[in-house]
Amino acid sequence: MQVVLAGDIIGSQKNQPDDYLKIIEPILKVHSKNGMYQIYRGDSFQVWMDSPEQGLLTCLKLKTALRKTGMLDVRIAIGVGDVQVIDNDIAKSSGNALTQSGELLDSLKNKEQNIMVRSGNPLDYYMNTALKIALIYMDDWTENAAAILYEVYKNPTITQQEMGDKLGIKQATASRRLDRAHYKETDALLHLFKQYYKDVSHGSIN
């Protein structure tokens, strides 16, 4: 089972394209399979994940990278399924991972939920409920919260002291910011997504 992310930038109309393209493109490039990602309509994107189980982690890396600017956020649909590659070009390729991510993204505004999954498996309901609850605080991450979480997601082995040095704050301040950002709860959500992906891939519930 493959994972494709489809997303669009929230707040793009109030900012210059370079303000967000320089943020999202390096992340998409690093996490894409064989460089298969595209940015279209100026503020929308699609990426075929190189490591499917890191789909949600990549969403949160994009979200924190944008939110730490204080002006931007992101809406992302996670499609789980197959991908049929054509000419090594995601725009030409097909498969239900691509279809489901695209269709789900189109409906996210009406659902008032900024991150959702779709695989067609009943487990989607449980994963999406967990995401909806977590987004209550994730959509309110401050610039400081987003900045410190971004450092963690960019480098999972970073210490709190190193975070503090990088952000120009004390280690104790870094620790408090992680707590206020609900780092532990979000880490549990990331583990839940990995299990969700594993269960959906193995057809644990049909």
Rosetta silent file (secondary structure, phi, psi, omega in degrees, C-alpha in Angstrom):
SEQUENCE: MQVVLAGDIIGSQKNQPDDYLKIIEPILKVHSKNGMYQIYRGDSFQVWMDSPEQGLLTCLKLKTALRKTGMLDVRIAIGVGDVQVIDNDIAKSSGNALTQSGELLDSLKNKEQNIMVRSGNPLDYYMNTALKIALIYMDDWTENAAAILYEVYKNPTITQQEMGDKLGIKQATASRRLDRAHYKETDALLHLFKQYYKDVSHGSIN
SCORE:     score description
SCORE:     0.000 S_00000001
   1 L     0.000  134.909 -179.052    0.000    0.000    0.000 S_00000001
   2 E  -104.520  162.318  176.934    1.271    3.422   -0.972 S_00000001
   3 E  -125.785  129.547  175.577    0.638    6.837    0.589 S_00000001
   4 E  -123.229  131.008  174.944    0.061   10.037   -1.360 S_00000001
   5 E  -100.594  134.516  172.089   -0.370   13.433    0.283 S_00000001
   6 E  -124.272  131.033 -175.539   -2.419   16.134   -1.419 S_00000001
   7 E  -148.143  165.941  169.516   -2.467   19.555    0.164 S_00000001
   8 E  -140.954  154.782 -174.147   -2.971   23.251   -0.199 S_00000001
   9 E   -84.931  129.531  175.475   -1.547   26.211    1.649 S_00000001
  10 E   -90.150  126.000 -178.377   -3.795   28.145    4.022 S_00000001
  11 L    94.547    7.490 -176.034   -3.054   31.872    3.877 S_00000001
  12 H   -63.568  -33.069 -175.968   -1.338   31.696    0.488 S_00000001
  13 H   -70.099  -18.019  179.844   -3.318   34.610   -0.945 S_00000001
  14 H   -96.576    3.676 -176.963   -1.937   36.948    1.716 S_00000001
  15 L  -134.446  159.774  175.802    1.674   35.964    1.015 S_00000001
  16 L   -75.238  142.948 -178.952    4.087   35.841   -1.895 S_00000001
  17 H   -51.077  -38.684 -177.921    4.487   32.364   -3.460 S_00000001
  18 H   -64.407  -24.761 -179.746    8.186   32.291   -2.605 S_00000001
  19 H   -61.068  -36.158 -178.427    7.287   32.704    1.085 S_00000001
  20 H  -106.897  -27.433  179.498    5.806   29.208    1.206 S_00000001
  21 H   -63.987  -38.564  179.894    7.351   27.438   -1.793 S_00000001
  22 H   -69.478  -17.354  177.420   10.828   27.746   -0.280 S_00000001
  23 H   -86.362  -49.082 -171.511    9.406   26.116    2.874 S_00000001
  24 H   -82.149  -32.647 -173.086    7.438   23.215    1.426 S_00000001
  25 H   -62.375  -43.800  177.780    9.510   22.208   -1.601 S_00000001
  26 H   -60.921  -35.386  179.497   12.586   20.941    0.311 S_00000001
  27 H   -69.044  -44.919  178.263   10.297   18.855    2.556 S_00000001
  28 H   -61.189  -41.137 -178.014    8.390   17.408   -0.396 S_00000001
  29 H   -63.929  -44.028 -178.082   11.650   16.624   -2.176 S_00000001
  30 H   -64.815  -38.507 -173.089   13.161   14.800    0.805 S_00000001
  31 H   -96.695   -0.533 -177.405   10.090   12.651    1.440 S_00000001
  32 E   -82.989  149.762  176.354    9.054   11.921   -2.159 S_00000001
  33 E   -84.513  118.975  179.373    9.531    8.561   -3.845 S_00000001
  34 E    54.998   33.010  178.401   11.898    8.975   -6.803 S_00000001
  35 E    68.964   20.133 -176.606   11.326   12.744   -6.751 S_00000001
  36 E   -89.583   89.325  172.798    7.647   12.296   -7.590 S_00000001
  37 E  -146.909  160.469  175.890    5.916   15.393   -6.280 S_00000001
  38 E  -146.069  148.581  171.842    4.310   18.384   -7.904 S_00000001
  39 E  -115.396  124.159 -174.669    3.270   21.893   -6.938 S_00000001
  40 E  -136.135  163.240 -176.769    0.335   23.129   -8.980 S_00000001
  41 L    54.197   18.218  176.441   -2.113   26.053   -9.053 S_00000001
  42 L    83.974  -37.588 -175.210    0.586   27.957   -7.199 S_00000001
  43 L  -135.442   17.563  176.949   -0.385   26.812   -3.712 S_00000001
  44 E  -118.891  154.841 -178.076   -1.394   23.145   -4.003 S_00000001
  45 E  -148.378  162.573  175.788    0.842   20.084   -3.958 S_00000001
  46 E  -145.539  137.373 -179.493    0.878   16.309   -4.255 S_00000001
  47 E  -143.394  133.929  174.025    3.629   13.935   -3.160 S_00000001
  48 E   -89.555  117.391 -173.095    4.079   10.178   -3.360 S_00000001
  49 E   -70.118  132.959  175.055    5.654    9.202   -0.057 S_00000001
  50 L   -70.723  -40.528  176.810    8.968    7.349   -0.117 S_00000001
  51 L  -117.672   97.821 -173.007    8.221    5.936    3.367 S_00000001
  52 H   -55.952  -36.265 -177.666    4.423    5.498    3.608 S_00000001
  53 H   -67.799  -11.897  177.858    4.419    5.045    7.380 S_00000001
  54 H   -97.368   17.985 -179.018    5.858    8.567    7.673 S_00000001
  55 H   -58.061  -48.315 -179.110    2.844   10.130    5.979 S_00000001
  56 H   -71.083  -37.868  177.160    1.554   11.863    9.087 S_00000001
  57 H   -57.518  -42.145  178.818    5.047   12.869   10.215 S_00000001
  58 H   -64.978  -39.128  175.071    5.521   14.620    6.872 S_00000001
  59 H   -57.415  -45.505 -176.728    2.160   16.372    7.330 S_00000001
  60 H   -73.023  -30.368  174.879    3.272   17.666   10.717 S_00000001
  61 H   -65.011  -43.087  176.893    6.667   18.698    9.388 S_00000001
  62 H   -64.598  -43.459 -177.092    4.902   20.765    6.721 S_00000001
  63 H   -63.956  -47.192 -178.310    2.405   22.150    9.239 S_00000001
  64 H   -69.509  -37.019  178.688    5.005   23.228   11.797 S_00000001
  65 H   -61.874  -37.170 -179.986    7.328   24.654    9.120 S_00000001
  66 H   -80.507  -41.456 -177.028    4.486   26.845    7.848 S_00000001
  67 H   -68.308  -26.905 -179.369    2.930   27.752   11.202 S_00000001
  68 L   -70.426  -10.197  173.716    6.235   28.957   12.632 S_00000001
  69 L   -76.755  -20.295 -177.956    6.072   31.813   10.118 S_00000001
  70 L    81.365    1.320 -174.969    2.982   33.085   11.930 S_00000001
  71 L  -128.270  -14.955 -169.293    1.177   33.604    8.613 S_00000001
  72 L  -130.244  157.158  173.573    0.666   30.202    7.007 S_00000001
  73 E  -150.467 -174.834 -176.657   -0.840   26.772    7.612 S_00000001
  74 E  -145.106  150.633  175.777   -1.693   23.740    5.506 S_00000001
  75 E  -118.383  125.151 -173.702   -4.605   21.465    4.682 S_00000001
  76 E  -135.030  133.948  172.677   -3.602   17.873    3.792 S_00000001
  77 E  -107.241  130.449 -179.647   -5.426   14.746    2.626 S_00000001
  78 E  -104.377  111.495  178.494   -3.618   11.428    3.102 S_00000001
  79 E   -98.986  131.006 -179.811   -4.563    8.851    0.469 S_00000001
  80 E  -117.987  126.032 -179.002   -3.695    5.196    1.084 S_00000001
  81 E   168.865 -145.267 -178.971   -3.843    2.692   -1.767 S_00000001
  82 L  -105.117  162.021  176.672   -2.036    1.808   -4.960 S_00000001
  83 L  -134.923  126.993  172.898   -0.114    3.934   -7.464 S_00000001
  84 E  -104.789  111.678 -173.889    0.413    3.117  -11.132 S_00000001
  85 L   -79.707  133.039  175.821    3.443    5.078  -12.286 S_00000001
  86 L  -126.824  119.516  177.490    3.424    6.615  -15.773 S_00000001
  87 L    56.108   27.835 -179.851    6.594    8.246  -17.162 S_00000001
  88 L    50.803   37.713 -175.889    7.896    8.724  -13.601 S_00000001
  89 L  -131.728  117.497 -177.339    5.538   11.715  -13.373 S_00000001
  90 L   -63.943  -29.735 -179.905    3.013   12.040  -10.559 S_00000001
  91 L   -67.922  -28.052 -179.840    0.813   14.286  -12.698 S_00000001
  92 L   -94.693  -18.559 -174.463    0.432   11.491  -15.285 S_00000001
  93 L   -74.126  166.196 -178.457    0.255    8.582  -12.834 S_00000001
  94 E  -137.503 -177.197 -178.774   -2.921    6.970  -11.537 S_00000001
  95 L   126.745  156.471 -173.149   -4.168    4.735   -8.727 S_00000001
  96 H   -72.933  -18.747  174.155   -6.558    5.015   -5.829 S_00000001
  97 H   -65.019  -40.331  177.679   -3.967    6.538   -3.473 S_00000001
  98 H   -69.921  -45.958 -178.166   -3.789    9.497   -5.863 S_00000001
  99 H   -62.636  -46.274 -176.199   -7.533    9.589   -6.482 S_00000001
 100 H   -67.522  -37.816  178.781   -8.483    9.340   -2.818 S_00000001
 101 H   -66.237  -41.604 -179.409   -6.038   12.026   -1.698 S_00000001
 102 H   -66.366  -45.445 -179.878   -7.262   14.414   -4.412 S_00000001
 103 H   -66.412  -40.084 -179.963  -10.963   13.839   -3.773 S_00000001
 104 H   -65.652  -41.421  179.094  -10.529   14.067   -0.010 S_00000001
 105 H   -58.122  -42.149 -179.222   -8.589   17.333   -0.289 S_00000001
 106 H   -61.296  -23.918 -176.596  -11.435   18.874   -2.282 S_00000001
 107 H   -99.168   -6.769 -173.175  -13.825   18.069    0.582 S_00000001
 108 H   -64.490  -36.955  179.768  -11.681   19.142    3.542 S_00000001
 109 H   -58.220  -44.018 -179.776  -12.878   22.751    3.622 S_00000001
 110 H   -69.799  -29.173 -179.924  -16.468   21.599    4.060 S_00000001
 111 H   -79.735  -13.580 -178.554  -15.436   19.038    6.679 S_00000001
 112 L    54.136   42.619  176.146  -13.636   21.757    8.669 S_00000001
 113 L  -139.101  125.818 -169.785  -10.756   19.385    9.384 S_00000001
 114 L   -86.751  -12.098  174.058   -7.276   20.198    8.127 S_00000001
 115 E  -140.112  126.435  176.757   -5.773   16.681    8.078 S_00000001
 116 E  -143.818  161.060  176.764   -7.648   13.495    7.182 S_00000001
 117 E  -116.309  155.848  171.613   -6.920   10.015    5.833 S_00000001
 118 E  -150.636  122.152  175.400   -8.766    7.887    3.311 S_00000001
 119 L  -128.219  -15.557 -173.467   -8.087    4.279    2.384 S_00000001
 120 L    90.445   -1.354  178.206  -11.599    2.878    2.128 S_00000001
 121 L   -91.217  144.629  177.696  -10.966    0.766    5.238 S_00000001
 122 L   -56.294  -21.976  179.104  -13.288    1.114    8.283 S_00000001
 123 H   -65.631  -17.417  177.190  -10.191    2.053   10.307 S_00000001
 124 H   -54.429  -41.432 -176.679  -10.280    5.450    8.560 S_00000001
 125 H   -58.479  -44.164 -176.979  -13.062    6.512   10.924 S_00000001
 126 H   -71.190  -40.594  178.789  -10.957    5.892   14.033 S_00000001
 127 H   -66.068  -41.460 -179.520   -7.830    7.527   12.630 S_00000001
 128 H   -68.719  -31.997  176.046   -9.781   10.562   11.474 S_00000001
 129 H   -66.782  -42.687  177.441  -11.469   10.902   14.863 S_00000001
 130 H   -62.266  -41.669  178.275   -8.064   10.884   16.567 S_00000001
 131 H   -64.030  -41.951 -179.034   -6.819   13.500   14.090 S_00000001
 132 H   -61.012  -42.073  179.044   -9.878   15.688   14.635 S_00000001
 133 H   -65.912  -45.390 -178.810   -9.319   15.702   18.393 S_00000001
 134 H   -64.579  -33.861 -179.271   -5.584   16.421   18.028 S_00000001
 135 H   -67.153  -15.557  175.082   -6.233   19.265   15.591 S_00000001
 136 H   -56.952  -40.141  177.458   -8.070   21.118   18.368 S_00000001
 137 H   -97.312  -31.260 -177.474   -4.621   22.035   19.704 S_00000001
 138 H   -64.649  -35.244  178.264   -2.511   21.571   16.556 S_00000001
 139 L   -73.397   -7.162  177.209   -4.456   24.260   14.696 S_00000001
 140 L  -110.405   10.030  177.855   -3.634   26.594   17.605 S_00000001
 141 L   -56.266  129.514  176.372    0.116   25.969   17.701 S_00000001
 142 L   -76.319  172.459  176.730    1.896   29.269   18.269 S_00000001
 143 H   -59.745  -42.135  179.883    4.973   30.296   16.315 S_00000001
 144 H   -64.834  -42.892  179.337    7.155   29.209   19.247 S_00000001
 145 H   -63.823  -45.780 -179.572    5.403   25.844   19.567 S_00000001
 146 H   -63.546  -38.935 -177.877    5.628   25.193   15.836 S_00000001
 147 H   -64.137  -42.612 -177.486    9.298   26.205   15.746 S_00000001
 148 H   -74.479  -36.088  177.182   10.362   23.789   18.471 S_00000001
 149 H   -67.621  -36.149  178.139    8.288   20.917   17.106 S_00000001
 150 H   -60.368  -40.451  178.705    9.719   21.501   13.644 S_00000001
 151 H   -62.375  -39.065  178.860   13.219   21.030   15.048 S_00000001
 152 H   -65.916  -45.474 -176.769   12.137   17.711   16.595 S_00000001
 153 H   -71.215  -27.361  177.704   10.492   16.464   13.400 S_00000001
 154 H   -75.542  -35.120 -177.848   13.473   17.553   11.317 S_00000001
 155 L  -140.995   88.123 -174.595   15.940   15.823   13.646 S_00000001
 156 L   -59.571  -19.876 -178.128   14.307   13.219   15.950 S_00000001
 157 L   -93.292    1.718 -178.174   17.545   12.650   17.908 S_00000001
 158 L   -63.754  140.760  178.064   17.994   16.319   18.862 S_00000001
 159 L   -89.984  163.801  178.217   18.284   16.995   22.601 S_00000001
 160 H   -63.828  -34.155  177.693   16.411   19.705   24.472 S_00000001
 161 H   -64.283  -43.040  178.859   19.715   21.481   25.081 S_00000001
 162 H   -65.734  -37.634  175.510   20.462   21.453   21.349 S_00000001
 163 H   -59.891  -47.062 -179.411   16.946   22.730   20.637 S_00000001
 164 H   -59.932  -44.434  179.183   17.499   25.551   23.079 S_00000001
 165 H   -61.029  -41.142 -177.522   20.852   26.454   21.540 S_00000001
 166 H   -68.624  -36.805 -176.450   19.345   26.483   18.057 S_00000001
 167 H   -95.785   -1.867  178.858   16.373   28.641   19.062 S_00000001
 168 L    72.948   34.618  179.296   18.289   30.882   21.446 S_00000001
 169 L  -131.418  166.237  178.074   16.419   29.758   24.569 S_00000001
 170 L   -75.222  158.605  179.594   17.265   27.859   27.754 S_00000001
 171 H   -60.022  -39.516  179.742   16.828   24.098   27.985 S_00000001
 172 H   -64.008  -37.274  177.433   14.102   24.542   30.602 S_00000001
 173 H   -66.482  -40.225  177.264   12.228   26.889   28.267 S_00000001
 174 H   -60.167  -42.684  179.393   12.520   24.339   25.458 S_00000001
 175 H   -62.164  -44.048  179.723   11.033   21.701   27.756 S_00000001
 176 H   -65.151  -39.143  179.648    8.094   23.930   28.700 S_00000001
 177 H   -65.290  -38.194  177.047    7.408   24.784   25.065 S_00000001
 178 H   -63.061  -41.449  178.547    7.321   21.092   24.158 S_00000001
 179 H   -63.645  -45.612 -178.757    4.826   20.471   26.950 S_00000001
 180 H   -66.499  -26.504  178.915    2.614   23.377   25.878 S_00000001
 181 L   -83.770   -1.370 -178.640    2.732   22.115   22.280 S_00000001
 182 L    60.521   47.472 -178.687    1.490   18.682   23.461 S_00000001
 183 H   -59.960  -45.546 -176.896    4.571   16.967   22.081 S_00000001
 184 H   -64.030  -41.030  179.135    3.956   13.670   23.918 S_00000001
 185 H   -65.777  -38.174 -179.946    0.339   13.492   22.786 S_00000001
 186 H   -70.464  -35.122  176.500    1.357   14.248   19.208 S_00000001
 187 H   -63.569  -38.797  176.732    4.067   11.583   19.359 S_00000001
 188 H   -63.463  -36.880  178.106    1.395    9.079   20.421 S_00000001
 189 H   -65.039  -39.216  178.065   -0.669   10.159   17.411 S_00000001
 190 H   -63.399  -40.439  176.784    2.294    9.505   15.104 S_00000001
 191 H   -65.502  -38.194  177.976    2.631    5.985   16.524 S_00000001
 192 H   -62.105  -41.136  178.951   -1.105    5.486   16.037 S_00000001
 193 H   -63.724  -41.209  178.876   -0.786    6.441   12.366 S_00000001
 194 H   -60.469  -41.183  178.245    2.024    3.936   11.853 S_00000001
 195 H   -68.198  -40.770  176.497   -0.159    1.210   13.351 S_00000001
 196 H   -57.374  -47.899 -179.389   -3.132    2.367   11.261 S_00000001
 197 H   -61.520  -43.093 -179.948   -1.026    2.160    8.097 S_00000001
 198 H   -62.446  -44.442 -178.785    0.241   -1.300    9.036 S_00000001
 199 H   -66.547  -42.628  179.010   -3.276   -2.579    9.768 S_00000001
 200 H   -65.185  -40.560 -179.277   -4.761   -1.113    6.583 S_00000001
 201 H   -63.492  -36.131 -177.880   -1.880   -2.513    4.510 S_00000001
 202 L   -91.979    1.318  178.523   -2.396   -5.988    5.940 S_00000001
 203 L    64.077   39.571 -177.252   -6.175   -5.800    5.657 S_00000001
 204 L   -60.375  -36.039  177.843   -6.680   -6.327    9.396 S_00000001
 205 L  -131.124  128.113  179.275  -10.278   -5.073    9.140 S_00000001
 206 L  -127.980    0.000    0.000  -12.312   -5.199    5.938 S_00000001
